Amino acid sequence: MNFFRGVIGGQAAGPQPSGAETIQKLCDRVASSTLLEDRRDAVRALKSLSKKYRMEVGTQAMDHLINILQTDRSDSEILGYALDTLYNLICNDEEEEQDESEDENAQKQADDLGAQFTDTFIQDPEHVTLLLALLEEFDFHVRWPAVKLLTALLKNQCVQVQGVILVSPMGVSRLMDLLADSREVIRNDGLLLLQQLTKSNAAIQKIVAFENAFERLLDIITEEGSSDGGIVVEDCLLLLLNLLKNNSSNQNFFKEGSYIQRMKPWFEVGDDNSGWSAQKVTNLHLMLQLVRVMVSPVNSPGATASCQKSMYQCGLLQQLCTILMATGVPADILTETINTVSEVIRGSQVNQDYFASVNAPSNPPRPAIVVLLMSMVNERQPFVLRCAVLYCFQCFLYKNQKGQGEIVATLLPSTIDANSISAGQLLCGGLFSADSLSNWCAAVALAHSLQDNLTQKEQLLRVQLATSLGKPPVSLLQQCTNILSQGDKIIRRGSKVQTRVGLLMLLCTWISNCPIAVTHFLHNQENVPFLTAQISENLGEDERLVQGLCALLLGICIYYNDNSLENNTKEKLKQLIEKRIGKENFVEKLGFITKHELYSRAAQKPQPVFPSPEQMLFDHEFTKLVKELEGMITKAVHKSSEEEKKEEEVKKTLEQHDNIVTQYKELIREQDAQIQELKEQVASMSSQNEQMHTTVTQQLSQIQQHKDQYNILKLKLGKENQSQSNSQGDGSQMNGLQTEEITQLREELEELRRQHALLQTQLGDKDALINTLRSEASQTAEGSTGGSDNTELLKELEALRSQVQSQSAEINQMKTERQELLRRAEAGSSAAVPGSDGSLDAAKIAELESRLAAQTTETERLKEEGKSSSQSRAELEQQLASATSTVAILQTEKAKLQTEVQESKKEQDDLLMLLADQDQKINSLKLRLKDLGETVDDEDDLDARDQTDDDEEDEEDED
């Protein structure tokens, strides 16, 4: 312990050991001491020496410190000392603070030392995994140093540490838990750790996002005061930018999670905008960048359009426009807000229309577009602000033909209002002002008003300008060419290259793909000589770009020439190039455009970002036009007249083919419409058919109900027969039982009568159906060519008809027998029942007859409904048969008729079975009457019995 006191506390007697020796002894103590207290004191001493003797401690104690982390997990104090020591060895921040006044070599040496120790630590991936495990310790003195150490490792060797954390189980989840720590120091350092972790690693970014990072970060921003918050809000915004930038998956997750709506309160700036703090400016700047990340032009068009729609619907765009028109907003925030609004409205018709309706809070109110253009053409405004306004105007007109028409309309004579400033007036003023940057910006803005819009290119030809008093007005196209052709009289070469480049870009955009504009341009006899002179001259490096643009303009005049001017046809212009310039020289000068260093920079992204005004030469959309036209112009210049004639013939042939294809397409459309109509008809007929099937199903269910009732009565009758057969021997109750039995028999006979009436109704329906089928079969026989099959069908129908008639006769005969049987049963009951019971039987019979009448009425009603259903069905079938008249449909109808005939046969068989059952029933009734004491014989016996009864009656009369 005296040793430690000497190292930490004060000076001991005798010679003092050097730093390296002391560190060596401390390392030995850490490695060999068995007491935890001794090891703890040794590690604390190493921590105090780690900043002064960084190299020595790092080379000698690194392994011992790592071993402490592995073995002494139970003691949080020694773990904290070890982690702090490792952090001092690996982190370069402290060195940077101390060595601010030293030279660069010393600083580089310190950085290399931190990277060296980082490599040593992460040689074994288990060391990083060990740190992740230590993050689960809640103790502040362990968790906080572990967070700082991991952050330092990520700063020095980001990719390697990211790889280890990515494959570690629950590694990212443990880091995300830091955001939920109640201690703000750990939470804030956890934000810094996640910032380093999510740099340039899409896989980790996705994992962090799906660990509910957006929800937690937005909650922290809200808790800290949004844009008025401190450095913590800035750290959260930086982490959000890491997660969303160039990560389409996270962007979609952010949008689908409705987190865009939570961004709107960030931009609620009050009326008093004085005294913006530096932190608030930084926070709001990052918030605007976050909005731009979601709607960046480099994102997929579908995702960008979806985010733009959400921003308009939740009111975020409206809030940004409020900041745009507010007063007292810092210049850099205003510039970034203009850029943000630009990308929110770019390519979105709804958002562009809303932006066009925004007015500045002035008296009188002016459109926001006009106010922004006033800033763009004002040379006293900051350069970055003017670039932002130009970008906003370009985004407003991007794929917005309506907006293009509105801008061009402000230049036409019929719409000019002398009392107000319009966008067209500002553009013309900037186009011809003395400021070259205003010339370029106005020319590019006007070119975007004509981009891919043939109608507005032709409309702009009508614009007339008054140059001076006493002179007639000239067209805008003529004025632009006059400024170019006058050369040194108006524009000093070298200093005004920017102006000429802007005018040439405007003219190239204007006359490209517009033969009428080409004709107007060539109508001025001075334009072609000026262009050829510019191209053929050998000028300096600064003028090469102007020569290339002149070559491009002349090439457009050749490619889009409709040969309406005899002196400037395609062939004559090519001959002029060959004689005065040379084809190879012309192509070489044309290539100067794409070889310019600023061309490739402008082609990278739509936003005009330039380090200085002098480098503002190319527009992004113009670079795409050059790329499209360069090859076509080169081919057009090298082509001979014969090749052009062949091409024209090929074009004519292709046009003819296109016309033929168009005709076929129209025919196909008509046929598609007809097919659709027929499909609708089939659908309606199918629905009618389903209704018919439903009706038939209901009728079948009713029949089945009657059958079930019949079966139930049959079972009851069988039970009663059995009970009556058992009770015949009891003489004292014979009369009463016979009366009840006869009453039940009467009821059963009534039920059989009803069943018989129902069967007759069904037979009548089937007769009507057979007649319908006969008529349809006869119509089918008339319409079809193969009549033999229909004749056979008619024969089968006639045979079926005769069979049904014979069955009907049998049914009538059975009805007669049943009535006779009923009469005899009533006679027997009157003979067996005493006179005192007659009135009671009469009442029962009257009740039964009333019920029979009611049932008969219900049967008649059902019969009428069946007839009406049959009639409606016959009408629908007749309509269906008359809808089509082809042979194939007739064959289908024939098959259908055959099927129905088979069904009719089957139903007739069912009726025969019912009749057989009825015969059996009648026989059983006869047997029961016999059992009751009544004599029941066959028809011959009945006749003889009747004769005998008559004789007996005569004898009684004689007596």
URWORA-V673005 format. One record per residue. N is the residue number from 1. SS is DSSP state (alpha for helix, beta for strand, coil for the rest). PSI is psi in whole degrees, 0 to 359 (NA if undefined). Layout:
BEGIN
N_SS_PSI, N_SS_PSI
END
This chain:
BEGIN
1_coil_329, 2_alpha_327, 3_alpha_314, 4_alpha_323, 5_alpha_325, 6_alpha_323, 7_alpha_318, 8_alpha_314, 9_alpha_289, 10_coil_189, 11_coil_137, 12_coil_160, 13_coil_149, 14_coil_176, 15_coil_137, 16_coil_137, 17_coil_158, 18_coil_170, 19_alpha_319, 20_alpha_320, 21_alpha_317, 22_alpha_316, 23_alpha_323, 24_alpha_318, 25_alpha_320, 26_alpha_321, 27_alpha_320, 28_alpha_320, 29_alpha_319, 30_alpha_321, 31_alpha_326, 32_alpha_342, 33_coil_138, 34_coil_339, 35_coil_133, 36_alpha_326, 37_alpha_317, 38_alpha_316, 39_alpha_323, 40_alpha_316, 41_alpha_322, 42_alpha_318, 43_alpha_324, 44_alpha_321, 45_alpha_319, 46_alpha_324, 47_alpha_318, 48_alpha_333, 49_alpha_350, 50_coil_335, 51_coil_319, 52_coil_319, 53_coil_61, 54_alpha_314, 55_alpha_312, 56_alpha_316, 57_alpha_321, 58_alpha_319, 59_alpha_328, 60_alpha_328, 61_alpha_356, 62_alpha_310, 63_alpha_322, 64_alpha_322, 65_alpha_319, 66_alpha_322, 67_alpha_324, 68_alpha_318, 69_alpha_330, 70_alpha_326, 71_alpha_327, 72_coil_49, 73_coil_340, 74_coil_340, 75_coil_110, 76_alpha_333, 77_alpha_313, 78_alpha_328, 79_alpha_319, 80_alpha_318, 81_alpha_317, 82_alpha_317, 83_alpha_320, 84_alpha_321, 85_alpha_314, 86_alpha_323, 87_alpha_319, 88_alpha_327, 89_alpha_322, 90_alpha_326, 91_coil_141, 92_coil_357, 93_alpha_317, 94_alpha_321, 95_alpha_321, 96_alpha_320, 97_alpha_320, 98_alpha_330, 99_coil_28, 100_coil_325, 101_coil_352, 102_coil_172, 103_coil_172, 104_alpha_329, 105_alpha_319, 106_alpha_321, 107_alpha_318, 108_alpha_322, 109_alpha_321, 110_alpha_319, 111_alpha_318, 112_alpha_325, 113_alpha_317, 114_alpha_320, 115_alpha_324, 116_alpha_313, 117_alpha_327, 118_alpha_316, 119_alpha_319, 120_alpha_319, 121_alpha_320, 122_alpha_7, 123_coil_323, 124_coil_112, 125_alpha_340, 126_alpha_335, 127_alpha_319, 128_alpha_319, 129_alpha_324, 130_alpha_318, 131_alpha_320, 132_alpha_323, 133_alpha_325, 134_alpha_340, 135_coil_340, 136_coil_344, 137_coil_130, 138_coil_343, 139_coil_131, 140_alpha_320, 141_alpha_352, 142_alpha_314, 143_alpha_316, 144_alpha_312, 145_alpha_326, 146_alpha_320, 147_alpha_315, 148_alpha_320, 149_alpha_317, 150_alpha_322, 151_alpha_317, 152_alpha_319, 153_alpha_318, 154_alpha_325, 155_alpha_322, 156_alpha_316, 157_coil_78, 158_alpha_312, 159_alpha_315, 160_alpha_315, 161_alpha_323, 162_alpha_319, 163_alpha_320, 164_alpha_315, 165_alpha_325, 166_alpha_323, 167_alpha_353, 168_coil_132, 169_coil_128, 170_coil_22, 171_alpha_310, 172_alpha_323, 173_alpha_321, 174_alpha_322, 175_alpha_325, 176_alpha_334, 177_alpha_341, 178_alpha_331, 179_alpha_339, 180_alpha_2, 181_coil_134, 182_coil_342, 183_coil_117, 184_alpha_329, 185_alpha_314, 186_alpha_319, 187_alpha_317, 188_alpha_319, 189_alpha_331, 190_alpha_324, 191_alpha_316, 192_alpha_322, 193_alpha_314, 194_alpha_330, 195_alpha_313, 196_alpha_324, 197_alpha_324, 198_coil_7, 199_coil_120, 200_coil_34, 201_coil_99, 202_alpha_325, 203_alpha_313, 204_alpha_324, 205_alpha_317, 206_alpha_317, 207_alpha_315, 208_alpha_319, 209_alpha_319, 210_alpha_356, 211_coil_24, 212_coil_35, 213_alpha_322, 214_alpha_315, 215_alpha_315, 216_alpha_317, 217_alpha_318, 218_alpha_325, 219_alpha_318, 220_alpha_318, 221_alpha_317, 222_alpha_318, 223_alpha_325, 224_coil_358, 225_coil_16, 226_alpha_232, 227_alpha_337, 228_alpha_1, 229_coil_184, 230_coil_212, 231_alpha_335, 232_alpha_320, 233_alpha_319, 234_alpha_317, 235_alpha_320, 236_alpha_319, 237_alpha_321, 238_alpha_320, 239_alpha_320, 240_alpha_320, 241_alpha_319, 242_alpha_320, 243_alpha_329, 244_alpha_332, 245_coil_126, 246_coil_30, 247_coil_93, 248_alpha_326, 249_alpha_312, 250_alpha_325, 251_alpha_317, 252_alpha_320, 253_alpha_321, 254_alpha_319, 255_alpha_315, 256_alpha_334, 257_coil_7, 258_coil_34, 259_coil_342, 260_coil_322, 261_alpha_332, 262_alpha_353, 263_alpha_342, 264_alpha_316, 265_alpha_342, 266_alpha_328, 267_alpha_19, 268_coil_88, 269_coil_135, 270_coil_177, 271_coil_327, 272_coil_100, 273_coil_21, 274_coil_147, 275_coil_49, 276_coil_126, 277_coil_159, 278_alpha_323, 279_alpha_321, 280_alpha_320, 281_alpha_316, 282_alpha_315, 283_alpha_313, 284_alpha_326, 285_alpha_316, 286_alpha_324, 287_alpha_319, 288_alpha_322, 289_alpha_324, 290_alpha_320, 291_alpha_318, 292_alpha_327, 293_alpha_323, 294_alpha_334, 295_coil_25, 296_coil_143, 297_coil_341, 298_coil_347, 299_coil_168, 300_coil_143, 301_alpha_322, 302_alpha_316, 303_alpha_319, 304_alpha_315, 305_alpha_321, 306_alpha_317, 307_alpha_321, 308_alpha_320, 309_alpha_316, 310_alpha_320, 311_alpha_327, 312_alpha_318, 313_alpha_325, 314_coil_356, 315_coil_8, 316_alpha_319, 317_alpha_318, 318_alpha_322, 319_alpha_321, 320_alpha_321, 321_alpha_329, 322_alpha_316, 323_alpha_323, 324_alpha_322, 325_alpha_1, 326_coil_163, 327_coil_152, 328_coil_8, 329_coil_134, 330_coil_151, 331_alpha_317, 332_alpha_326, 333_alpha_320, 334_alpha_318, 335_alpha_314, 336_alpha_327, 337_alpha_320, 338_alpha_316, 339_alpha_322, 340_alpha_313, 341_alpha_323, 342_alpha_312, 343_alpha_337, 344_alpha_329, 345_alpha_352, 346_coil_117, 347_coil_2, 348_coil_112, 349_alpha_319, 350_alpha_313, 351_alpha_323, 352_alpha_320, 353_alpha_320, 354_alpha_316, 355_alpha_324, 356_alpha_336, 357_alpha_354, 358_coil_133, 359_beta_147, 360_beta_147, 361_coil_69, 362_coil_173, 363_coil_109, 364_coil_161, 365_coil_138, 366_beta_149, 367_beta_147, 368_alpha_326, 369_alpha_318, 370_alpha_318, 371_alpha_319, 372_alpha_319, 373_alpha_327, 374_alpha_324, 375_alpha_325, 376_alpha_320, 377_coil_5, 378_coil_115, 379_coil_348, 380_coil_349, 381_coil_154, 382_coil_149, 383_alpha_317, 384_alpha_326, 385_alpha_320, 386_alpha_322, 387_alpha_320, 388_alpha_320, 389_alpha_319, 390_alpha_318, 391_alpha_321, 392_alpha_318, 393_alpha_320, 394_alpha_317, 395_alpha_326, 396_alpha_325, 397_alpha_356, 398_coil_119, 399_coil_38, 400_coil_80, 401_alpha_330, 402_alpha_313, 403_alpha_322, 404_alpha_317, 405_alpha_323, 406_alpha_321, 407_alpha_313, 408_alpha_326, 409_alpha_332, 410_coil_350, 411_coil_343, 412_coil_149, 413_alpha_327, 414_alpha_344, 415_alpha_2, 416_coil_129, 417_coil_118, 418_coil_340, 419_coil_350, 420_coil_157, 421_coil_128, 422_coil_167, 423_alpha_321, 424_alpha_319, 425_alpha_320, 426_alpha_321, 427_alpha_318, 428_alpha_321, 429_alpha_317, 430_alpha_329, 431_alpha_327, 432_coil_23, 433_coil_176, 434_coil_347, 435_coil_119, 436_alpha_325, 437_alpha_321, 438_alpha_319, 439_alpha_312, 440_alpha_313, 441_alpha_317, 442_alpha_320, 443_alpha_316, 444_alpha_319, 445_alpha_318, 446_alpha_325, 447_alpha_323, 448_alpha_336, 449_alpha_342, 450_alpha_358, 451_coil_121, 452_coil_38, 453_coil_92, 454_alpha_324, 455_alpha_315, 456_alpha_331, 457_alpha_319, 458_alpha_323, 459_alpha_323, 460_alpha_340, 461_coil_340, 462_coil_349, 463_coil_129, 464_beta_141, 465_beta_138, 466_coil_111, 467_coil_313, 468_coil_168, 469_coil_140, 470_coil_357, 471_coil_146, 472_coil_153, 473_coil_153, 474_beta_159, 475_beta_160, 476_alpha_320, 477_alpha_317, 478_alpha_321, 479_alpha_320, 480_alpha_316, 481_alpha_328, 482_alpha_318, 483_alpha_320, 484_alpha_316, 485_alpha_336, 486_alpha_340, 487_alpha_241, 488_alpha_342, 489_alpha_328, 490_coil_321, 491_coil_125, 492_coil_123, 493_coil_149, 494_coil_299, 495_coil_342, 496_coil_26, 497_alpha_323, 498_alpha_320, 499_alpha_313, 500_alpha_322, 501_alpha_318, 502_alpha_316, 503_alpha_320, 504_alpha_322, 505_alpha_320, 506_alpha_314, 507_alpha_320, 508_alpha_317, 509_alpha_323, 510_alpha_310, 511_alpha_352, 512_coil_135, 513_coil_30, 514_coil_87, 515_alpha_327, 516_alpha_317, 517_alpha_323, 518_alpha_318, 519_alpha_317, 520_alpha_321, 521_alpha_317, 522_alpha_343, 523_alpha_332, 524_coil_116, 525_alpha_345, 526_alpha_345, 527_alpha_313, 528_alpha_314, 529_alpha_322, 530_alpha_316, 531_alpha_316, 532_alpha_323, 533_alpha_318, 534_alpha_319, 535_alpha_322, 536_alpha_342, 537_coil_153, 538_coil_96, 539_coil_179, 540_coil_183, 541_alpha_324, 542_alpha_333, 543_alpha_354, 544_alpha_321, 545_alpha_319, 546_alpha_319, 547_alpha_318, 548_alpha_319, 549_alpha_324, 550_alpha_319, 551_alpha_320, 552_alpha_317, 553_alpha_318, 554_alpha_323, 555_alpha_322, 556_alpha_322, 557_alpha_330, 558_alpha_313, 559_alpha_321, 560_coil_24, 561_coil_129, 562_coil_11, 563_coil_31, 564_coil_340, 565_coil_123, 566_alpha_325, 567_alpha_346, 568_alpha_50, 569_coil_171, 570_alpha_313, 571_alpha_319, 572_alpha_323, 573_alpha_322, 574_alpha_322, 575_alpha_322, 576_alpha_319, 577_alpha_317, 578_alpha_323, 579_alpha_315, 580_alpha_333, 581_coil_314, 582_coil_134, 583_alpha_318, 584_alpha_319, 585_alpha_322, 586_alpha_314, 587_alpha_324, 588_alpha_315, 589_alpha_325, 590_alpha_327, 591_coil_351, 592_alpha_333, 593_alpha_306, 594_alpha_341, 595_alpha_352, 596_coil_141, 597_alpha_329, 598_alpha_344, 599_alpha_312, 600_alpha_327, 601_alpha_318, 602_alpha_333, 603_coil_352, 604_coil_316, 605_coil_156, 606_coil_330, 607_coil_129, 608_coil_100, 609_coil_116, 610_coil_140, 611_coil_326, 612_coil_160, 613_alpha_331, 614_alpha_333, 615_alpha_6, 616_coil_87, 617_coil_324, 618_coil_147, 619_coil_146, 620_alpha_313, 621_alpha_327, 622_alpha_326, 623_alpha_324, 624_alpha_323, 625_alpha_319, 626_alpha_316, 627_alpha_325, 628_alpha_323, 629_alpha_337, 630_alpha_311, 631_alpha_321, 632_alpha_321, 633_alpha_319, 634_alpha_315, 635_alpha_320, 636_alpha_324, 637_alpha_322, 638_alpha_348, 639_coil_145, 640_coil_172, 641_alpha_324, 642_alpha_317, 643_alpha_323, 644_alpha_321, 645_alpha_317, 646_alpha_319, 647_alpha_320, 648_alpha_319, 649_alpha_317, 650_alpha_319, 651_alpha_317, 652_alpha_316, 653_alpha_317, 654_alpha_323, 655_alpha_318, 656_alpha_314, 657_alpha_319, 658_alpha_322, 659_alpha_317, 660_alpha_314, 661_alpha_321, 662_alpha_318, 663_alpha_315, 664_alpha_321, 665_alpha_319, 666_alpha_319, 667_alpha_317, 668_alpha_321, 669_alpha_317, 670_alpha_315, 671_alpha_322, 672_alpha_320, 673_alpha_317, 674_alpha_316, 675_alpha_320, 676_alpha_319, 677_alpha_312, 678_alpha_323, 679_alpha_320, 680_alpha_319, 681_alpha_316, 682_alpha_320, 683_alpha_317, 684_alpha_319, 685_alpha_326, 686_alpha_319, 687_alpha_320, 688_alpha_318, 689_alpha_320, 690_alpha_321, 691_alpha_317, 692_alpha_316, 693_alpha_322, 694_alpha_317, 695_alpha_315, 696_alpha_320, 697_alpha_320, 698_alpha_317, 699_alpha_318, 700_alpha_323, 701_alpha_322, 702_alpha_316, 703_alpha_319, 704_alpha_323, 705_alpha_316, 706_alpha_320, 707_alpha_318, 708_alpha_318, 709_alpha_319, 710_alpha_315, 711_alpha_320, 712_alpha_316, 713_alpha_322, 714_alpha_318, 715_alpha_318, 716_alpha_318, 717_alpha_320, 718_alpha_319, 719_alpha_319, 720_alpha_322, 721_alpha_318, 722_alpha_319, 723_alpha_325, 724_alpha_324, 725_alpha_330, 726_alpha_339, 727_coil_11, 728_coil_332, 729_coil_344, 730_coil_101, 731_coil_331, 732_coil_332, 733_coil_16, 734_alpha_312, 735_alpha_316, 736_alpha_317, 737_alpha_320, 738_alpha_321, 739_alpha_313, 740_alpha_317, 741_alpha_316, 742_alpha_321, 743_alpha_316, 744_alpha_321, 745_alpha_321, 746_alpha_317, 747_alpha_317, 748_alpha_322, 749_alpha_323, 750_alpha_320, 751_alpha_319, 752_alpha_324, 753_alpha_317, 754_alpha_319, 755_alpha_321, 756_alpha_319, 757_alpha_320, 758_alpha_318, 759_alpha_321, 760_alpha_320, 761_alpha_316, 762_alpha_320, 763_alpha_321, 764_alpha_318, 765_alpha_317, 766_alpha_324, 767_alpha_316, 768_alpha_319, 769_alpha_319, 770_alpha_319, 771_alpha_318, 772_alpha_315, 773_alpha_323, 774_alpha_316, 775_alpha_317, 776_alpha_320, 777_alpha_322, 778_alpha_320, 779_alpha_319, 780_alpha_322, 781_alpha_325, 782_alpha_321, 783_alpha_337, 784_coil_155, 785_coil_323, 786_coil_89, 787_alpha_346, 788_alpha_318, 789_alpha_319, 790_alpha_323, 791_alpha_316, 792_alpha_321, 793_alpha_320, 794_alpha_321, 795_alpha_317, 796_alpha_321, 797_alpha_319, 798_alpha_319, 799_alpha_319, 800_alpha_322, 801_alpha_314, 802_alpha_322, 803_alpha_318, 804_alpha_320, 805_alpha_319, 806_alpha_320, 807_alpha_324, 808_alpha_320, 809_alpha_317, 810_alpha_319, 811_alpha_320, 812_alpha_318, 813_alpha_316, 814_alpha_327, 815_alpha_317, 816_alpha_315, 817_alpha_321, 818_alpha_321, 819_alpha_319, 820_alpha_318, 821_alpha_320, 822_alpha_318, 823_alpha_317, 824_alpha_322, 825_alpha_323, 826_alpha_322, 827_alpha_318, 828_alpha_322, 829_alpha_325, 830_alpha_328, 831_alpha_329, 832_alpha_334, 833_coil_137, 834_coil_165, 835_alpha_331, 836_alpha_336, 837_alpha_1, 838_alpha_318, 839_alpha_322, 840_alpha_318, 841_alpha_322, 842_alpha_319, 843_alpha_317, 844_alpha_318, 845_alpha_319, 846_alpha_318, 847_alpha_317, 848_alpha_320, 849_alpha_322, 850_alpha_318, 851_alpha_323, 852_alpha_320, 853_alpha_318, 854_alpha_317, 855_alpha_322, 856_alpha_318, 857_alpha_315, 858_alpha_322, 859_alpha_318, 860_alpha_320, 861_alpha_317, 862_alpha_325, 863_alpha_318, 864_alpha_318, 865_alpha_319, 866_alpha_320, 867_alpha_316, 868_alpha_320, 869_alpha_319, 870_alpha_319, 871_alpha_315, 872_alpha_322, 873_alpha_319, 874_alpha_320, 875_alpha_316, 876_alpha_320, 877_alpha_324, 878_alpha_319, 879_alpha_318, 880_alpha_323, 881_alpha_327, 882_alpha_350, 883_alpha_329, 884_coil_147, 885_coil_16, 886_coil_164, 887_alpha_324, 888_alpha_319, 889_alpha_324, 890_alpha_320, 891_alpha_321, 892_alpha_318, 893_alpha_322, 894_alpha_315, 895_alpha_322, 896_alpha_318, 897_alpha_319, 898_alpha_319, 899_alpha_318, 900_alpha_324, 901_alpha_317, 902_alpha_320, 903_alpha_322, 904_alpha_319, 905_alpha_317, 906_alpha_319, 907_alpha_324, 908_alpha_321, 909_alpha_319, 910_alpha_321, 911_alpha_320, 912_alpha_320, 913_alpha_321, 914_alpha_320, 915_alpha_321, 916_alpha_319, 917_alpha_324, 918_alpha_319, 919_alpha_315, 920_alpha_321, 921_alpha_316, 922_alpha_318, 923_alpha_319, 924_alpha_325, 925_alpha_320, 926_alpha_317, 927_alpha_320, 928_alpha_323, 929_alpha_322, 930_alpha_319, 931_alpha_332, 932_coil_357, 933_coil_0, 934_coil_144, 935_coil_121, 936_coil_119, 937_coil_182, 938_coil_185, 939_alpha_319, 940_alpha_316, 941_alpha_322, 942_alpha_321, 943_alpha_316, 944_alpha_319, 945_alpha_320, 946_alpha_319, 947_alpha_319, 948_alpha_318, 949_alpha_322, 950_alpha_318, 951_alpha_318, 952_alpha_322, 953_alpha_321, 954_alpha_317, 955_alpha_320, 956_alpha_320, 957_alpha_318, 958_alpha_317, 959_coil_NA
END
